[in-house]
Amino acid sequence: MKSRFGSTASKKVADINLSATLEQSVRFKRANASAEHWAKDNKNAIKSYNGFIEENGIFGDEFKTF
């Protein structure tokens, strides 16, 4: 397939693989969106857990020697 620049669509432009670059960018954006969605869905559980830790400390604190 010819692009408007006169080279094949899969050809590297200035040593940049455009297909791989786009794929990497999409993967990064999807991962970020997924992480944000997870944090939003679990906001109350995280808040509750952090409150528990503040009150009771973390598991095994009494056994630490450092």
Secondary structure, 3 states (H helix, E strand, C coil): CECCCCCECCCCECCECHHHHHHHHHHHHHHHHHHHHHHHHCHHHHHHHHHHHHHHCCCCHHHCCC
